[in-house]
Amino acid sequence: MQRSVHGSTPEIAESAFVSEMSYTVGDVTVGERSSLWPFVCLRGDDGPTVVGEESNVQEFTMLHGATVGDRVTVGHGVVVDYATVESDSLVGMSSTIQRGAVVESECLVAANSLVTEGQTIPSGHLAYGAPAETRPLESAHLDEIGRIHDLYVDHAATYKEAGLE
């Protein structure tokens, strides 16, 4: 469902897959070949929410005033509130990224992690725990981030082709 508020209407790329059970409102932009799965909420009612190209936002996730780069996987049940996740990253299930935090490019936020207000996760790092600690990623992690990205681009194309929007 897409709704306007404060004179802003979501702008969703034609090639994106958006589940009929997702909710976007206000100043929201979703890029080419990205996907919003069921029970996703993107709120742009108090600042823009942007999802870049070929990114996937999975079930039960809420993005509010958030910026998500290109080729990002945002796992099930994630909250990103006025924070940024840069390109080629993965945010694991049930994680929270708080106001003003930045997850730089090529990062992995482990499941159930808490990236605290104003925290920066440096490029090429794994963030884990609550509050999140960091360590450098291994090449296998980057390979897995890419594999999951590719999988969801394919899933979205299949769902879109089947008319499941």
N, C-alpha and C positions, 0 to 999 in steps of 0.2 A: 504494500500500500504506500502510495506517495502522497504527501500532503504539503501544502504551502502554509507558511506562517511569516509574519512580519514582511510581507512582500517578496519573499524568496521561495522558489520552487526547486526541488531536486533536479539536477541535471545528470542524467544517466546515459552513458554511451550505448548506442544501438547494439553493439556486440556484447554488452555485459549480460550476464545471467542474474536476474533478480527474482528470487522466490516470491510467489504471491503472498506468502506468509511472513515477509519481512516488512519493516516499517521505516520509511525515510521521511524526514520532515525538515523543511526550511532550506538553508544554505548548505546543500549536500551535493558533492560531485563524485561520480563513480566513473572510473576510466575504462578504456577499451579492454575487452576480454576479462574483466574482473567478475567476481561472483559474490552475491549476498545470499546466504542460505537461510532456511526457515528460522524464524524467531530472532532475527538480527534486527537491531534498532540503531539507526544512524540519525543522531539529532544535530541539526544545524540551526537551532532556535536561538542560540546565544553565542554566535561565532561559527565560522565555517567548519564543516567536516568533509575531509577529502580522502578518497581512496584512489590510489594511482592505477596504472595499467597492470593487468594480469595479476592482480592481488585477489585473495579470497578471504572472506570474512565468514566464519563458520557459525553454526547454530548457537543460539542463546548468548550472543555477543552484543555489547553496547559500546558504540563509539560516540562520544559527545565532545564537540569542539576539538576533534582529533585530526591529525594528519598522518596518513598511512602511505608510504611510498609505493614504488613499482615492485612487482614480483614479491609481495609480502604475503605470508600466510599468518592469519590471525585465528588461532584455534578456538575450539568450542568453549563457551562460557567466559570469555575474556572481557574485561572492562578497560577501555582506554579513555581517560577523562582529561581533556585539555592537554594532551601530550602528543609526542611525535614518534613514529616508528619509521625509520628510513628504509630505503630499498634493500631488497635481497635478504630480508630478515624473516624470522619465524618467532611468533609469540605462542608459547604452549598453552594448553588448556587450563582454564580457571585462573589465569594470571591477571594481575591488576597493574596498570601503569598509570601513576597518579599525575596530577596537575604539574605542568612544567617539566616533566621528565622527557628525556630524549634517548631513544634506542637508536644508535647509529647504524650504518649499513653493515650488512653481513654479520648480524648478531643472532643469537638464539637465546630466547628467554624461556627457561625451563618451566614445565607445568607447575602450577600452584605458586609461582613466584610473585613477589611484590617489589616493583620498581617504585621507589618512594618519590615523593614530591621533590622536583628539581634535580633528581639524580640523572646522570648521564652514563649510559653503558657504552664504552668505547667500541669503535668499529672492530669487527673480528673477534668479539668476546662472547662467552657464555655468561648469562646472568642466571643465578639460581638462589632459591631460598627467600625468606621473608624476615627482614629486608634483604634485598638481593645483594649477593656478593658476586664478584666476577673473576674469570680466568680466561686466557686465550682459548679460542676454538681450535679444534683439530680439523684437518682436511675432511675427515669423514663426516663431521657435522655439516660442513658447507655442502658436501655432496647430498646429504639428506635434505637440507633446506631446498636445494634445487630439484630433487626428486619429488618432493611433496608439492612444490610449486607446479611442476609439469603435470602431475596427477590431477590437481584441481583445475588447471586450465582445460584439460581433456574432459573432466567431469562436467564442467560448466558448459562446454560446447555440446556434449551429449544431451544434457538436460534441456538446453535451449533448443536444440534440434528436435527434441521430442515434444516441445511445446509445454514444458512443465513450469512456466513462469506464472 
